[in-house]
Each structure stands twice: as C-alpha cells, then as structure tokens.
Amino acid sequence: MRRVLAVLVVLSTSAAGAQRPAADSITASLPPRVPLPPEAATSGITRFSFISYGDTRGRHDGVDVQAEHKLVIESMLGTIKRLAGTPDAIKFVLESGDAVQDGAIAAQVSVSYVPLINRLTHDVGNATDLTDARRVAGLRNYFAANARLIPSEGSPRRLAGYPTYGFGYGNTFFIAFDSDIPDDETQFAWVKSQLEGLDRRRYVNVAVFFHHPPFSSGSHGGAKIERQAASIRAKWMPLFHEQHVRLLLTGHEHLFEHWVERYKDATGTHRLDEIVSGGGGAPLTTYTGEPDLKPYIAANSSAGIALQHLARPSSEPGANPFHYVVVHVDGENISLEVVGVDWGKGFAPYRSNAASLADPRP
C-alpha cells in the first residue's frame, strides 16, 4: 500500500463545521478563529504550550470520518479548554504527517480529515521524484487545503513549491521540512539558511517537525534503517547539532518513544530531544528492537555523541495507545506531557506521563 506523509501546522482551534464535499474536490480548511500573530507581535512571550502528534490515517479514508483520530481530537479539545486562560494555554497544534492514506486522492482529505479539525491539513505523495504525478497531485491538494494556515506563497518563511516552512512564536522558532525527500538540495539549503539567519537572542529554542524519525524501534526501525532515516542521520543531524536545535518532533512509527542525544562542540555540551509520536489514529504498532547506533556515533566521533532511549514503546500489542503530546515552553525550560486517549488513559511512558527536557545542572 502506498502511503503518504506531510508536515502540517494548526495555528489555532476552531469548532466550525463543513458540508460534505464532492468526491473529487478539496475542502479548504477554515481560517483560524484567532490567527497566529505575526512573529514581531509575540517577541516578548516566553511561556506557552502547543500540541504535537501525527499519523492519523484511517481504515476508511475517503468514505468516513477517521474514527480513531476523532477520539484524539476530542481529547485535545478538552485539554485546550482546560488550559485556556492559564499561562500554559495551547497556542497551536503541529501534525507530523500521514494524515490520510493517499494525499493524491482529494476525497480522503475532504471527507475523512478536514471535517475533524477544519483548520489544518494535508499530505504529499511519497514519491522522491519532484515531478512524479502523485507527488504533484498531493502537493496540489496540500496547498489547496492548507492555504490559510501555512505562510503564504512568497513569504520569506516559505520555500516556494514545497511543504517546507517556518514560523516563530515567542522565544521559539519552528521549522517543517519534507522528510520524504531528505536528499533534496534546494530544501536543505533553504532550511539551513533559515536556521543560520535566526536571531538567537530572541529564539533561544528551535524545534523541527517532520515525518521520519532518525532513530526508532518500531516497525520502521529496529534492525532496519529506511532510506529517509539514513539520510537524516547523515545529512540533517549535523546541521541540527551545528544550530543547537532543541527538539525534533516526528511520527511514522505508530507509537510513542523518546530519544535524548547529547553531543559537544566548542561551546560546550548540548542536549537534543527527539520525540516520536505517531498515535493519532493510524493502526498501532509495537517495539521491534534497538537500532544499530554504532555507525552514526562513529561518523560523528568529534561530537562525542551519546544516545539514550529515554522512553521505549512496548512490545505487547495493545500497550501503545493512541495519544498526543503537550509541550510546555517556559523560557529555556521545555517539558512535555503524553496524553493517552480512550483505553490508553493513564499512559505513563516515563513511569508517569511527564518529562523535563533538560539535564540536572552539575
């Protein structure tokens, strides 16, 4: 089965509904009720929260609304309501991909996905050839559905013709890239220039969200290393080290796991947290084994890399629930909560559901 992926952002919540679309048309998501402010308007904000999740594709995409994804959305709305008016109010939602089974089919987007969230959307076919007909169709659907949510065409924060963009909120900068084409030089150069051009006095935190994790232990990882993961390890991770990226948010594996990468450079020792959160509604998977990290560590020996598998998924079917992640930013301090949904309520991947993304000070 050919799958799809995407890099998406929900800029605020909206409860408005939509009529059922024609099977061959794309329903554009509604504009946010409260749009994300311009970057300059949030420069003084140092405390806020956001949600991250991924892999919402369902068994009946194009026919019915995604049932499992609906459970996740309902839980999210409850969390958003609970935190509204507090210093930890949720300002936006990031979606790391696999929104539907096939992003080139308009009905799957319009029938199954957009009605659930109506302020987000969608996917790109997984072809590596930028001229592939399915990729072109997927991009057309992505841009049609997403036009009022991502930076507009011509924006300095958007790479023309790609689902690749960035935005700043408060003291944190977010950037999304298409990990189905990790070897694309145009995309890589654009992301590199965005990161190098940031005012790091303001943007003390940088987070990157994309679909394929560099390290994982589910059905896409463990003993195997997929093409995308290999390229991300070789090409993108050195860039993230160089730019002191704090947080990677990915999906692809239909489970939750958390890796911590510690490395050093001339400025000292640094920590990069790598979150895999693919519990948005797609069929759940399990732990298959640890990836072989020795080649990666050897290739980056000057950085003195040490990888810790902080939270591992379970090898037992039914022990990895549908979920999403609430990320709390408070200055340079970042923490997260993993929220299990439906039968997964009470999910505790750290012996609790919360973790601080920082090492104790010596």
Buried (B, 14 or more C-beta within 10 A) or exposed (E): EEBBBBBBBBBBBBEEEEEEBEEEEBBBBBBBEEEBBEBEEBBEBBBBBBBBBBBBBBBEBBEEBBEBBBBBBEBBEEBBEEBEEEEBBBBBBBBBBBBBBBBBBBBBBBBBBBBBBBBBBBBBBBBEEBEBEBBBBBBBBBBBBBBBBBBEEEEEBBBEEBBBBBBBBBBBBBBBBBBBBBBBEBBBEBBBEBBEEBEEEBBBBBBBBBBBBBBBBBBBBBEEBBEBBBBBBBEBBBBBBEBBBBBBBBBBBBBBBBBBBBBBEEEEEBBBBBBBBBBBBBEBBBBBEBBEBEEBBEBBEEBEBEBEBBBBBBEEEEBBBBBBBBBBBBEEEBBBBBBBBEEBEEBEBEEEBEBEBEEEEE
